[in-house]
Each structure stands twice: as C-alpha cells, then as structure tokens.
Amino acid sequence: MRALIWRLGVAAGLGGALLVGSQNLAANERMDLSEAYRLAVEQDPRLRAAQARLRASEELGPQARALFLPEINLEAGANQNWENAEIGDQGRNSFDYHSWNAGVTLTQPLFRRESFALADQAEILQDQASLEYATSQQDILLRVSEAYFDMLLAQDNLRLTEAELEAVQSELRRAERALEVGSGTVTDRDEARARFDQVEAQRLRAQNDLQVARENLRSVIGQPPRELAGLRDDFSAQPPSPDAPEVWTERAERNNLNVRLAEGEFQRSRTEVERVQGQRYPRVDLVANYSRNFQSELGQQGAGPGPDFAGEELDSEQTTVGIRLTMPLYAGGGPTSQAREAQAERDAFFEESIDARRQASLEAESAYLNLVSNLRQISAFEQALQSVLSTERSTRRGLEVGLRTTLDVLNVQRDRFSTQRDLAEARYNYLLNYLQLQVAVGSAIDGSTIDDVNFFLAQRAEDEVDDLADMEEIETPENDDFPDGDQTE
C-alpha cells in the first residue's frame, strides 16, 4: 500500500485505504466515515441551501457588466384629444383629433463613479458566497464526524459494559458456588450481586446512549446508519507536524474561512463607502433617440372659421444624438448621511476582522493543544491498561490463595473496563481534534481530510466483535494470555 504523509504527519496510504475500504464495505456492508460524509453531503439541507446561494451569486457578474452596457428602451403611446381654444378675434373653436407617438432611446453610460464600486462589490460578494459554501462544507464535515465517533464510542461503551456484566456475573457464580461448598462468605456473594445490579443499570443507560447516538447520526446522513467501521487494530496516534503551535496559529490567521469572510465583509464595506460617495459625482451618458409622431385631421366645431391648418394631418420623425450630464446639487442631506453610515459600518467590519483573526488563532492553538493532550492521554491509558491487567492477574491469584477478596477482583475489573472506555474516548477525540485543527487553518474544505481519517477505520470480521467479551476469562494463575488493551471495539 502506498504511503501518504497526511497533514498531521501520520503515515497513511490514502489511495490504498479507499480501495481497501470500498472492498471491505462491499464484503461486510459496514459504513465508514467517508460513506457517511458522502451521504451527509447529498442529504444535508444546510449544504443544499448554501449551494443555492452560490448559484445565485453567479448572477452578480452579469449584473455588474450590465452597469457598463447600453440601455435601450422602446416608448409608444396613443391618445384621443379634445381641445377648446380661442384664437384672436375668431371666436372659440373646439377640435377633436387622435395622435400617436413611438420612439427608441439608447443610453450608454460614459462615466458613473458608483458603477465601479458596484462592480467591485459584485466580485467580492461572489467570493463571499464561495467562502460561505466552503464553511458549510466544513460544518457538515465536523457534524458528521462528531456524530460518527459519538456512535462508535456508544457502541464501544455498550460492548464493554456487556463484557463487564458477563465478567461480574462469572464472579457472582463463583461466589455462590464457594458459599455453597462452605469456602465463601455471604459478603462476597452480596458484593458480587450488588456490582452485577450496578453494571446492569449501566448497560441499560449504554443502550439508551447508543440509540440516541444512532438517531443523531441518522439525522445528519438522512438515513438509518448501518454498523460502523471502527478503529484498526494497528491504529497509532502521531504528533502534529509541524510540532509548533505558532505555525498553526499563523496559518489560521491567514487561511481560516471565518477570517477570510470577515476580511471580505470589510472590503465590501469599503466599496460601499466608495459607492455612496460616488453619488455626489456627475453622471455622463451618451443618449440617442429616434421618435415618430402622428396627429390626425382636426375635426372643427363652432362659428369661427378656424385656423388655417384645419383639416391637415401631422406626421413627423426626429433623430437626436447627444451627451447628457447630470450633476446632483442637493438631496436634503441624504447622501451625506448615507456616507457617514457607510463609514461607520466599515469601521465595525474592520474591528470584526481583527476579532476573527484572534478567534481563529485561539481555535487553532486550542485544537493543537487538545491534540497533544490526546496523544499523551492515549499513551497514558495504554500504559495504565497494561498495568491494570497485570494487577487483575495478581488479584485473581491472591483471591485463590486467600489474600484478596471478591470485592478486590470486582474493583480491578471495573478499573480495567473504565480504562478501556477512557482509551477509546481519547482515540476518538484525537481524530476529532485533528479535524478541528484542519478546520481552524482552513484546510478541511473538501472530503480529502475525511479520507485521511477514514484510513484508520477498519471493517472488522464478525468473529472479532466479541473479543472484548472474552477478556473476563482470567481465572487461573497459569493463564497469562491477556489482550494488550488496544481493542476497544
């Protein structure tokens, strides 16, 4: 399998991983993280809404170009006219006639300062829509990953609880047999029974937690999830590369999507100031007009002889080409007020961009520190698991020779299962914090980051599911075949 050094410095064969993952998925019908992410992308309404807004933003380009192209209008009208007029000493006369007119006007903008600002705004808004879509992709990436690992953790917790319940039940049967033959005590039996009831209650809670986690994942991917692929047995957490928090914070301040969105809003607010100020400048347009006017014969009523042109039709054509200048002088103070408003908004967006950089730096540093902490926790829990397994072996041997009690065995069993739960949670948190670190630095825009993490998920065989349930079979001092604690599934 080809080796691929992923962003955290973890050796991963991504191409081979996808091939192996798809083959195992077909064979075992297990759902992995990449498939869950694909389903979420297809079904998530938030992402589809962002896609629609992205398509809408694509129309801003043609709208910006239209500001510099000519505008052509057709005008036409028809009227019926009644006119009553007194002309000199000829007396009062009434006329009725109909008329119509038609014309075409072309207006080509030559200079409109605000149009340049509007064109810049359109370009910025298109970039903002792309960033918002990328932010939605990051959001669904985190939501599906959190839901996926929450369900895995709930599955692990239930399996461990069932294995612990079986182990406690075995101790209860041993205590009852010992009491029957006279080598045990009532106290041992009662303590084992009380622990059995406690673990049974934990199992019921674990079942409910798993159902809640399954429903949460279903709501994200849009369908009931199948059994999930868990961590591979050879999973090994590696430190981030580069192993320096200041490098990650610098990347976040430069590439974080929220930072880029805030900077885009600041740039848009600057162009808005230019647009408002541009309204004070003159507008220069080239105007060309062609029109035709028609007036019918005058119908005359009254005693007077009427004008000399009575009974004649009027049909005229007119063509004009010229330059039109429009200079705003006074508009009640509205443009000046709008300019002050735009400047204040610009200052607000500038401060918000500074805050966005600080927040991105904090998120990156927090994710980095959490990642380092997860590494140390994983190492500590793995060592603790080896220690508790050794302690359990010694405690069982001590019970056989009368130096330990049933309660001691039950307590060390509880410590073992608790450590396994903590180890599983630390491993899942490690992968989640890796994803959060990539989001903080703006590198988790598509599914490639999911594929990096998905490499560490394996399609397990059916006979491996009950491995944890076999861990309670530690009954004799000669049995030294203990699991290494790495299987938390």
N, C-alpha and C positions, 0 to 999 in steps of 0.2 A: 504493500500500500504506500502510495506517495506520501511524503511528509510535508506538511504545510505549517509554518510557524505563524500562528494566529496572533492577533493584536496584543494578547496578554503574554506572548512568548510561550504559549502552550503548543507542544508539537501535535499537529493534527493533520491527518490525511483527508482533507475535505472532499476531494473528488471521490476517493475510495469510500469515504464514510457515506456519502449519498448513495453510492451503488450498493454497499452492504446494507444500508438502512432500508432501501427500497426492496431488496431481495428478501430480507427478513420480514418486512412488513407484509409482503405477499404470502410468505410461508406461514407466519404466525398471526397475521391480522392484528397486529398491535399498532397503536397510534403513537407516533413520535412527535417531537416538538415542531419539526419542520412541517409536518402534515397539519398539525393543529394551527400553526401560524397561517398556512395557506387557506385553510377553511375560514379562519377569522377574517382574513383579508377579503375573501369572497362574500362574507355574510355581514360584516360589521356595518351598521348604518352610519356611524360617525365617519368612517372612512369613505363611504359612498357619498355622503354629503360633502366632504372635502373634495372629492373628485368632481362633483357637480360645480362647486365653486371654482375649481381650477379651470374647468371648461368655460365657465362664464368669464373668467379673467382673460381668456384668449381673445375675446372680442374687444378688449381695450385697445389693442394695436390698431385694428381698422378704424376705430373711433378716433384715435389720435391722428392718424393720417388724414381723416376726413376734415380736420381743422384747417388743413393747408390746401385743400382741393376746392375747385369752384362749386358754387351752389346755383342751381338752375331751377327757376320757378315759372310755371305757366299760370297766367291770370286771364280770366274771361268773365264777362257779365252781360246781362241783357236787361233792359228797362222799358217800361211804358210810361210816357211822360205827359203830363197835363200842365200847361203854362198859361198864365193870365198876365198880360203885360199892357202897359200904356206907353206908347212911343210918341213923343212930341204932342202935336195937336191932332193926331189921327184918331184919337179915341182909344178906348180899351178893347183889346182883342184877346181872344183865347185860342190857344193852339194845342193840339194833341198830336203826338208822334211817338214812335218807338225807336230805340237805339241799342246798339250792342258794341262791345269792345273786346279785344283779345290781344294778349301780348306775352312775350317771353323775356325774362330778365335773368341775366347771368351776373353773379357776383363772385369775383376772385379776390380773396384776401391777399393783400400785399404786405401789410405789417399789422400784427396784433400780438402785442408782447405777451399777453396772458396765454396765448395758444402754445407758446414754447414751454411754459411752466406746466400746462395741462398734458402735453406730450411726455414730459419727464415724469409726471405723476403716473401716467398710464404704464410706463415701463417699470416704475417702482412697484406699483400695485400688482403687476404680473409676477414680479419676483416674490412679493409677499405671499401671493396665492400659492406659489410653488413651495415656499417655506412652510406655509400652514399645512399643505398636504403632506410634506415630509414630517412635520410634527405629529400629524395624525398617524402616520406610519409608525413612528417611534412609540406613540401611545398604545397602539394595538400590539406592538411587539412586547412592551412591558406587561400589558394586561394579560395577554395570552400566556406569557412565561410565568407570571406570578400565579395564575390560575392552574397552570400545568403542574408547577412544582408544589403548590399547595395540595393538589390532589395526590401527587406522588408521596408527599410527606404524610398525608392522611392514610394512604394505603399502607405505608411502612408502619405507621403508628398502630393501625389495626392488626397487622400481621404480628408485630412484636407483642402487642397486648394478648393476642390469642396464644402465641408461643409461651408468654409468661403465665397465662392462665393454665395451660397444659402442664407447665413445669410445677406450678403451685399445687395443681391437682395431684400430680405424682407425689409430691411431698405429703399431701394430705392422706393419700392412700397408704404411704409408708408409715405415717404417724399412727393411722388407725390400726394397721397390722401390728405395729410394735406394741400398741396399747392392748390388743387382743392377746398377744403372747406374753404380756407382762414386762416387756423390756422398754416400753414407752410410758409417757405420762399424759395425763389429761390436758395439761398445759400445752404440750407440744401439739396435740390434736386441735385444741381450741384456737391456738395461734395460727395454725395452718388453715383452719376453716375461716377465720376472720380475714386472713390475707386473700383467700380464694374469693370471698364475697367482695372485697375491695377491688380486686382485679376484674371481677365480673362487671362491677359498676363502671370501671374504666373502659371495658370492652364495649359496653352499650354507648358510652359517650363517644368512643372512637368510631363506632358505626355511624352515629349521627354526624360527626365531623366529616366523615368520608362522603356521606350523602350530600351535605352542604357544599363540599368542595367540588363534587361531581356536577351539581347543578350550576355552580358558579362557572365552571369551565364550559358547560353546555351553553350558557347564556353568551359566552364570548365567541365560541366557534359556530353556534347556530344549530347544533345537532348533538344528540347524546354521545359522549365520548366512549370509545372502546377502551379495552385495557391498555394502559400506558406503558411505554418503554421506560425502564428505569436506568439507573447509572450502571455503567460497565464495571465488571469486577476489577479491571486494571485502571480504574479512574485514579488519577494523580493530579492534585492541585499544584499549580506552579505560580511563582510570584509574578506580579505585573512587570512588563517590560516596555519602557524603561522603569526602573525601580526608583523613581524620584517623583514625589508629589508635585513639585513645582512645574515639571514638564507637563503633567496632566492639567494643572490649573491654567497654564498658559494656553494650551490647546482649547480648553473650554472657553476662555475669554475671547478667543479668536473664532472658534467654529461652532459653539453652541447655538442651536437653532433659535432659542429664545433671545439670545444676544443679537443674532442676525435680524430677527423680526423687530426687535426694539430699535436697532440702528436703521432699519428700513423705514419704520414709522418716523424716526427723526428726520431722515432725508425727505420723506413725503411732506412733513410739516414745513420744511424749508422751502420746498417748491410751492406749497400753499401760500406762504408769505409772498413769494415772487408773483404768484397769480393774482393775489389781491392787489398788490402794488402795481401790477401791470394794467389794472383797470383805469388807472389815472393817466395813462399814456394815450396819445391819439391813435385812432384806427384809420388805416388807409386801405381802400378797396378799389379795385377796378370794376366798374359797373357798365354792362352793355344791355341795351333794351331794344326790342323790336315790338311795335304795337300797331294795331289796326282798329279804326273807329268808324262806325257807320251810323247814320241818322236818316230816318225815312222822311218822306214829304210831310210838310206841315199841313195839318188839317185846320182851316181858319174858321172861326165863328165870331160874329159881331158886326157892327155897322161900318167900321173903318175899312179903308182899302187894304190895310195890312202892309207889311214890309215888302220890299222889292224881291226878296229871296223866297217868298212864299211859293210853295209847290215844288221846290228843288230838293234833291237828295244830297247828303254829305257823306262822302266816303274818302277816308284819308289813311295814310300809312306814315309811320315815324320810326326812325332808327337813330339811337343815340349811343355813344361810347364816351366814357369819361372816368375821371378819378374822383372818388368821394372821400373826404376827410371828415372824421367825426372826433371832436375833442370834448371830453367831459369837463365841465366847469364847476358845477356844484350839484350835489345829490343829497343835500340835507345832512351831511356829515357821516353818512352810512359807510362809504368806502374807508374813511379814516378809522372808524370804529372797528370795522372788519380787519383792518391791518393790525391794530393793537391786539385783537383777539387771536389772530393767526400767530403773532409773535409770542404771545403768552403760551399758546399750545406748543409752539416749537421749543420753548424753554422747558416745558413739562416733559416732552418726549426726550429731550437731552438728558434730563435727570433720570428718567426711567431707563435709558440705555446704560447709564452708569450703574444703576442698581441691578440691571440684568447681568452685567458682567460680573458684579460681585456675587450674585446668587449662583451663577454658573461656576465660578471659581470655588465657591463653598460646596456645591453639589459634587464637583469633580474630586475635590480633596476628601470629602466625606466618603464617597464611593471607594476611593483609593484606600483610605484608612480602614474602612469596613472590609475591603478585600484582603488586606494584610492581616487584619484581625481574624478573618475566617481561616486564612492559611494556618495561623498559629493555633486556632481552636481545633481545626481538623487534626493537626499533628498531636495536640494535647489529648484529644478524645481517643485517637488511635492508640496512643501510649496508655491512656487510662483504661481502655478496653482490654489491652493485654494484661494490665495489672489486675483488673478485677476478675478476669478469667483465671489468673493464677491464684488469686485469693479464693475464688469459688472452689477451685480444686483442693486447696488446702483446707478450706472449711468443711468440705464433704468428708475428707479424710479424718478431720478432727471429730466430726459427728460420729463416724464409725467407731472411733476409739473412746468416745465418751467425753472428749474435751470441748466439743461445741454442741449447741442445741439446734433444734429445728428452726427457731427464730433466727439464728445466725445464718443458716442456709437461705432462708427466705429473704433476709435483708441483702445478702450479697447477690442473690438472683435479681432482686429489684434494682440494685445498683448496676448490674450488667445490662439489663434491658433499658434502663434510663440512659446509660452511656451510649448505647446503640441509637436511641432516639436522638440524643444530642448530636451525635456524629452525623446522622442522616440530615438533620436540620442544618448543621454547619456546612455540609457539602452543597445542599441546595441553595443556601444563602450565598455561598461563594459564587455560584453560577449566576444568580440574580444580580449580585453586586458587580460582576463583570459586565453584564448587560447594562446596568445603570451607569457604569463608568463610560461605556461606549456612547450611551445616550448623552451624557454630560458633555462629552467632547464632540458631539455631532457626527459620530461615525456609525450610528445604527439606523441609517435611513432605509435600507432595504433588508432583505432576508438573509444576506450573507452572514451577518452576525449570529442569527438564529442557527444557521448551518454549522458555524463553529462550535456552538454549544451542543447541538444535536449529535455531533460526532461522539460525545461521551455517553450517549444513551444507547443501550443495547437491547435487542429483542431477546429476551431470555427464553429458554426452553421451559416446557410445562413442568418438568420434574425438578426444576430449580426453585419453584415458587415456595416450596415448603422447607427450604433449607433452614430457615430461622426456627421453625417449629422443632427441629431435631436437636437444637442446642441444649435442651434441658437434659439430654441423655448423658449426664455426667454422674455416674453412680459409684464407680469403683476407683480406688487409687491407681489401678493399673491403666485406666483409660486416659491416655494423655493426648488423644487426637481431638484437640479443641480447634474450633474455627478461629481465624485470625481477626474476626470482628469487622472485616471490610464489607461484608454483605449486609446491607441494611434494608434489603428489599424483602 
